[in-house]
Amino acid sequence: MSILLDTDVLSGFAKIGGLGLINELFSSEEMLITNGVYEELVYIKESGYGFVDQIFTFAKNTPMRGDELNIYHSFMEHTNLGKGELQCIAVCIVRNYPFITN
């Protein structure tokens, strides 16, 4: 199974060098991020925070499919949550993946 992770959780663990702790909890799982989370992480990296490089090697980016994009766009009309969170939720609904966020 795969697990989707949000920017804040990944950033918090990466800042303390603790991404390995996530692996200890979910050792056989594939760690994924959406394009929205990836873009948020790129912005953080461009702001000068090097811990993001750990995240890029830890989690794999997964593109959204058409049905997931439709759900994501419908969410955008009704909430103030960020792009990364909304994309993760849409993917989790369709693929039945767990989502780790704060």
Phi and psi in degrees as a GROMACS rama.xvg file:
@    title "Ramachandran Plot"
@    xaxis  label "Phi"
@    yaxis  label "Psi"
@TYPE xy
-112.94  153.772  SER-2
-126.336  132.926  ILE-3
-93.6955  141.136  LEU-4
-124.732  146.593  LEU-5
-93.9807  160.241  ASP-6
-55.7085  -48.4204  THR-7
-62.103  -43.3047  ASP-8
-64.4679  -48.2397  VAL-9
-61.6673  -42.8328  LEU-10
-63.2499  -44.6494  SER-11
-60.0258  -46.8897  GLY-12
-68.0125  -39.9411  PHE-13
-65.7922  -37.5633  ALA-14
-60.902  -31.2752  LYS-15
-100.682  9.28323  ILE-16
66.4373  31.6727  GLY-17
-109.96  19.0649  GLY-18
-60.2576  -28.6954  LEU-19
-61.343  -27.8178  GLY-20
-63.8551  -37.4214  LEU-21
-63.8209  -41.9618  ILE-22
-62.2596  -36.5691  ASN-23
-63.5046  -38.2806  GLU-24
-74.3034  -36.5444  LEU-25
-128.066  59.4342  PHE-26
-62.5559  -31.8844  SER-27
-100.363  10.3857  SER-28
-99.2317  149.724  GLU-29
-89.1784  126.943  GLU-30
-90.9212  124.813  MET-31
-124.368  153.972  LEU-32
-131.891  155.628  ILE-33
-89.9873  171.739  THR-34
-59.6329  -36.9813  ASN-35
-63.1538  -42.5673  GLY-36
-65.5246  -42.8455  VAL-37
-57.0065  -46.7424  TYR-38
-63.1018  -39.3731  GLU-39
-62.5089  -40.6294  GLU-40
-68.2996  -38.1534  LEU-41
-61.5728  -42.4819  VAL-42
-60.099  -43.0749  TYR-43
-63.0199  -43.7688  ILE-44
-62.4389  -44.0027  LYS-45
-65.1746  -20.9507  GLU-46
-82.0318  -0.891336  SER-47
105.573  10.5884  GLY-48
-98.6502  107.799  TYR-49
-75.2343  -15.5052  GLY-50
-61.9043  -17.8969  PHE-51
-64.0157  -29.8648  VAL-52
-57.6379  -36.1848  ASP-53
-59.7248  -38.9758  GLN-54
-67.8236  -40.3387  ILE-55
-64.0509  -27.9806  PHE-56
-88.7834  -18.3418  THR-57
-84.0866  -43.3846  PHE-58
-116.32  144.135  ALA-59
-97.9694  137.195  LYS-60
-77.6859  132.472  ASN-61
-119.74  123.184  THR-62
-71.8404  152.665  PRO-63
-83.857  147.295  MET-64
-93.6316  170.146  ARG-65
-55.4576  -46.9115  GLY-66
-65.5501  -33.5298  ASP-67
-69.6296  -39.0868  GLU-68
-63.069  -38.8826  LEU-69
-62.1731  -43.4162  ASN-70
-64.5598  -45.6245  ILE-71
-56.5171  -47.3742  TYR-72
-64.1096  -36.2242  HIS-73
-68.1847  -35.0755  SER-74
-63.6988  -38.4751  PHE-75
-60.4913  -26.7667  MET-76
-77.0048  -15.8958  GLU-77
-127.166  10.0675  HIS-78
-151.584  162.819  THR-79
-104.173  6.98692  ASN-80
-63.3149  156.937  LEU-81
-73.2597  165.387  GLY-82
-57.9461  -44.5228  LYS-83
-61.6478  -46.249  GLY-84
-63.4677  -45.0197  GLU-85
-64.1382  -40.2405  LEU-86
-65.2141  -42.5987  GLN-87
-60.9935  -43.6373  CYS-88
-62.0102  -44.3452  ILE-89
-61.3889  -43.8708  ALA-90
-64.2683  -42.0145  VAL-91
-64.0352  -36.7747  CYS-92
-62.6481  -47.4088  ILE-93
-73.9852  -44.0401  VAL-94
-94.2785  -6.36087  ARG-95
60.9321  39.1985  ASN-96
-91.3252  151.017  TYR-97
-74.5065  157.006  PRO-98
-130.566  127.446  PHE-99
-106.137  119.027  ILE-100
-146.033  176.264  THR-101
